[in-house]
Amino acid sequence: MLRLLDKIDSPADLKGLTQQELKQLASEIRGELVAIVSANGGHLASNLGVVELTIALHRVFDSPRDKIIWDVGHQSYVHKLLTGRRQRFASLRQYGGLSGFTCRSESQHDPFGAGHASTSVSAALGMAIARDLSGDNYHVVAVIGDGAITGGMALEALNQVGHLDSRLIVVLNDNGMSISPTVGALAKLLSKVRFDRRYHRAKETGRRILTALPLGGRLWQASQKVKSRFKGLILPIMVWEELGFTYMGPIDGHNIHELEIALTQARDYRLRPTFVHVITTKGKGYLPAEGDTVYFHGVPPESVSTKVIPTYSEVFAQTVLRLARENPRLVVVTPAMPEGNCLSIVDAEFPQRVFDVGICEQHAVTFAAGLATQGFIPVVAIYSTFLQRAFDQVIHDVCLQDLPVVFAIDRGGIVGEDGKTHQGAFDISYLTLIPNLIVSAPKDENELQHLLYTAVKSDHPMAIRYPRNPGLGVKLDTELHSIPIGKGEMVRYGEDVAILAIGATVAPSLEAAQELTSNGIEATVVNARFAKPLDSELIIRLGSRIKRIVTVEENALSGGFGSSVVKLLEQSAIYDIQVKSIGIPDEFVEQGAQVALRSKYGLDAKGIVQQVLTLFPNLDSSSLLMVKGRLKERRPFKNNSPPIPDIEGGHRG
Ligand SMILES: Cc1ncc(C[n+]2csc(CCOP(=O)(O)OP(=O)(O)O)c2C)c(N)n1
C-alpha cells in the first residue's frame, strides 16, 4: 500500500494534509528513518526528535523561497525526505549518495551547508541582512539545538542579531542533550524551563481556556499577552527578551498543531527577531533510541562488525587514565565529545579532572592554555576536523607561549561516511606550520601509548594524531617509555626505494614493501613518527643513498608531511633524487567507506605499490617479475656499497 510519505515530493504536498494525516506521516517518517539509518549508519536519535518540528516548519514556511537553516545539519534527514530527496534516501551517507548533513549542491532547499556546529544563526543573519539590503521579504529561520547554541559562534551571532534587530527567527530545538547531556550555565537555565512544574500546570489550565477561544480573536490575543507576562514571571526566559528577541514558548515539539501556531506567529511578527523555544524528546517514537540517546545519536552502519580489537580512541583513554593516576596535575578537556573520545572511564575515576566544555573548541584550547600556565598538564581530546575551529588559539594562546598542552587528535585522516565536513585531512598541514609545536602520529596503538607518555613529559605543546579505526591489534606494552622527539624508526631496509610513511600509513607501506619484494624491488620503510620536527638526520642519510623516495600520509599533500620532506631534501642540497608523495590531493574528500576512499587516493598497499612502480618507468610489473634475478645489477646501490650505519630499529623487514 502506498504510504502518505510516498506522495510527498515537495513541501507543497504537505499543505493539504489533515492533522490526523500528519500524525500518520510522522509515524511513516520514523519508520523510514529507523530502516535506512540502521543500514547506513547516521544520526538517528536527533532526527527522530525533529519529525513534527520539520513537518510544521515546512507547512508554515515556503521553502526554498523562505530559508530554513539547520545547525550542524545532522538532524536534516526528515527535511531531506520532505524536500524531494525521498527516492534517494536509501543512499544516505554512501559514496555518491545523499550527504548526512545539509549541502547546498544537493538541493535548493539547503540554503547553507553544515556539518560543524553553531553556524546557523550567523548564516541566517547574513541571509536576513542580504534580504533587507536587496529589498526582498522572504523569511529566514535558523533551527539550532541546545547543544549547538552553547557554541561561541552561536552566542556571537545572537549578540549581533539583537543589536541589528533584523527580522529573523531562531528556533531552539531543546532536548536537553548534546551528544551527551548538554553542559554549562545556559543548559541549566534551559532545563529550568523544561522542568518547571508550576509553569506546566499553569500552562495546561491556560491551554484549556485558550482552546475555548476563537484563534486570533481579540480575547485570544489578550490572553496571549497575559500568558506571556505570567510566563516571564516564573520562567527564566527574560534573558532572550533582554537579548532583543521576542520569546515564544516553551512549545511541545511533538504537537504539530501547537508548533504551527507558534511558527505562524513568529513568521507574521515583523517587529523584532523572534526566538521560538521548542521542547523535544531526542529519539522520540523509537524506544531503544529514547532510552539511550547517547548511543543512538550516531549509530554505525549495519555492515560494521562488532570489533574485538580496541580502537585508537579506547587505547588513548586507557593510557590517559594510567597517566592521570600517576600525575595528579594531568587534566583532560573535551569539547562535547566525551563519548567519541571514550573518556567515560577517566571521568568515572577523576570527575574533577575531566572537563566537558560544550561545543566550544576555541574555548577548550585557551582554557587548557590557562591551566597549563599554572603547572597543570592539559590533554585536549579533540577530533582533527573540529580542531580547525581553534587554529588561532593553538597558535596564539598555546604555542606562542610554548605552553605544555597535549593535543590528542582523534579521527586524523579519512573518517568515512560523515564526508567532506568531517574528514581529518588537514591537521598535519595546519599544525606543522606553527613554531614550538611538536606534531606526531603513531604507527599503531602501542606507539600511541608511548607518544602520549612522551607528550605529557615533554614540557612543550605536542600534538598526536591518530585515526578513527580500531588499532592494528598489536600487543600493548605494560611499561610506557619516552620516544626521542623528532626520531623516526626504520622498520625495513632495502636499497631501491625508501618509503617514508607517517601514522596509519606505515602498516600499508610495509605491506606494499613486501609486495614489491616479490617484484624484485627492495624497499626501505620508515615510520616517521614525527611530522615536526622531522628526523632530518635519517631522511638526509637515506636521501643521500637511495635515489627514489616515496612519502605516504593520510593528510592533504599541500603543506603535509611529504612537502616537509621535499623541503628538507632541497635545503640539504639533495637534488639528484626522485620523490613521489602520496596523500590527499587538493580537494574535499567525499563521503564513503574508509576502505574505498583509501583505495581511491592510493593510500592502501596496492596504491602504494602502484606509485612506487612509477619510479621504475622502464619496468612494468610483469617484466619486473621476469627480470627479478637480473635487477640486482641495475640497482643504483650495489651490494658492495656500505650499509647505512646506526639506524634505529634496524632491518626488521
Ligand atoms: C564544531 C563541532 N563540534 C562538535 C561536533 C560534533 N557534534 C555533532 S552533533 C553534536 C551535538 C549537537 O547537539 P544539539 O545541537 O543539541 O543537537 P541534537 O543532536 O541534540 O538534536 C555534536 C557535539 C560538531 N558537529 N561540530
The ligand as an SDF file (V2000), in Angstrom:
LIG
                    3D

 26 27  0  0  0  0  0  0  0  0999 V2000
   32.2380   22.2700   15.8590 C   0  0  0  0  0  0  0  0  0  0  0  0
   31.6410   20.9250   16.1610 C   0  0  0  0  0  0  0  0  0  0  0  0
   31.9940   20.2790   17.2960 N   0  0  0  0  0  0  0  0  0  0  0  0
   31.4520   19.0680   17.5620 C   0  0  0  0  0  0  0  0  0  0  0  0
   30.5680   18.4890   16.7170 C   0  0  0  0  0  0  0  0  0  0  0  0
   30.0360   17.0910   16.9790 C   0  0  0  0  0  0  0  0  0  0  0  0
   28.5760   17.1210   17.1990 N   0  0  0  0  0  0  0  0  0  0  0  0
   27.7020   16.8040   16.2510 C   0  0  0  0  0  0  0  0  0  0  0  0
   26.1190   16.9130   16.7350 S   0  0  0  0  0  0  0  0  0  0  0  0
   26.5970   17.3520   18.2880 C   0  0  0  0  0  0  0  0  0  0  0  0
   25.5660   17.5970   19.3360 C   0  0  0  0  0  0  0  0  0  0  0  0
   24.6200   18.6510   18.9300 C   0  0  0  0  0  0  0  0  0  0  0  0
   23.6760   18.7840   19.9480 O   0  0  0  0  0  0  0  0  0  0  0  0
   22.3770   19.6100   19.6820 P   0  0  0  0  0  0  0  0  0  0  0  0
   22.7010   20.8380   18.9350 O   0  0  0  0  0  0  0  0  0  0  0  0
   21.6760   19.7780   20.9690 O   0  0  0  0  0  0  0  0  0  0  0  0
   21.5440   18.6910   18.6970 O   0  0  0  0  0  0  0  0  0  0  0  0
   20.7880   17.3000   18.9940 P   0  0  0  0  0  0  0  0  0  0  0  0
   21.5930   16.2480   18.3300 O   0  0  0  0  0  0  0  0  0  0  0  0
   20.6760   17.1140   20.4640 O   0  0  0  0  0  0  0  0  0  0  0  0
   19.4710   17.4460   18.3630 O   0  0  0  0  0  0  0  0  0  0  0  0
   27.9800   17.4240   18.3900 C   0  0  0  0  0  0  0  0  0  0  0  0
   28.7200   17.7520   19.6080 C   0  0  0  0  0  0  0  0  0  0  0  0
   30.2520   19.1970   15.5420 C   0  0  0  0  0  0  0  0  0  0  0  0
   29.4350   18.6940   14.6160 N   0  0  0  0  0  0  0  0  0  0  0  0
   30.7880   20.4040   15.3050 N   0  0  0  0  0  0  0  0  0  0  0  0
  1  2  1  0
  2  3  1  0
  2 26  2  0
  3  4  2  0
  4  5  1  0
  5  6  1  0
  5 24  2  0
  6  7  1  0
  7  8  2  0
  7 22  1  0
  8  9  1  0
  9 10  1  0
 10 11  1  0
 10 22  2  0
 11 12  1  0
 12 13  1  0
 13 14  1  0
 14 15  2  0
 14 16  1  0
 14 17  1  0
 17 18  1  0
 18 19  2  0
 18 20  1  0
 18 21  1  0
 22 23  1  0
 24 25  1  0
 24 26  1  0
M  CHG  1   7   1
M  END
$$$$
